Amino acid sequence: MFRYFSRLSEKFDLPVYPVVVFSYNSPKTPEPNVYEVAFPNKVVLQFKYDVI
């Protein structure tokens, strides 16, 4: 999700609203709505998106 967001943002130089649409009625497990890169002492990236 983050890769699509960053590539679209860079390519078109426009704001991108991050959203993911799943094609099933109900998930077997809860889907995450965040992508995070972290080290033991610091979060360097936290990307949040809406799940529909």
C-alpha positions as CSV (number, residue, x, y, z in Angstrom):
1,M,0.0,0.0,0.0
2,F,2.8,2.4,0.9
3,R,4.6,1.7,-2.3
4,Y,1.6,2.5,-4.4
5,F,0.9,5.7,-2.5
6,S,4.5,6.9,-2.7
7,R,4.8,6.1,-6.5
8,L,1.5,7.8,-7.4
9,S,2.4,10.8,-5.3
10,E,5.8,11.2,-6.9
11,K,4.6,10.5,-10.4
12,F,1.7,12.9,-10.5
13,D,2.8,15.4,-7.8
14,L,-0.7,15.5,-6.4
15,P,-2.3,14.6,-3.0
16,V,-3.2,10.9,-2.8
17,Y,-5.8,9.7,-0.3
18,P,-4.7,6.2,0.8
19,V,-7.6,3.7,0.9
20,V,-7.7,-0.1,0.3
21,V,-10.9,-1.8,-0.9
22,F,-11.2,-5.6,-0.2
23,S,-13.4,-7.7,-2.4
24,Y,-14.7,-10.2,0.1
25,N,-17.7,-9.8,2.4
26,S,-16.0,-10.3,5.7
27,P,-12.3,-11.0,6.4
28,K,-11.1,-14.2,8.1
29,T,-8.7,-12.1,10.1
30,P,-8.7,-8.4,10.9
31,E,-6.9,-6.4,8.2
32,P,-4.2,-3.9,9.3
33,N,-4.7,-0.3,8.5
34,V,-1.1,0.8,9.1
35,Y,2.4,0.1,7.7
36,E,5.2,0.8,10.1
37,V,9.0,0.8,9.9
38,A,10.5,0.8,13.3
39,F,13.7,0.1,15.3
40,P,13.8,-0.8,19.0
41,N,14.2,2.8,20.0
42,K,12.5,4.7,17.2
43,V,9.6,4.6,14.7
44,V,10.9,6.0,11.4
45,L,7.8,5.6,9.3
46,Q,4.1,5.2,10.2
47,F,1.7,5.1,7.2
48,K,-2.0,4.9,7.9
49,Y,-4.8,4.2,5.4
50,D,-8.5,3.5,5.4
51,V,-9.8,-0.1,4.9
52,I,-13.1,-0.5,3.2
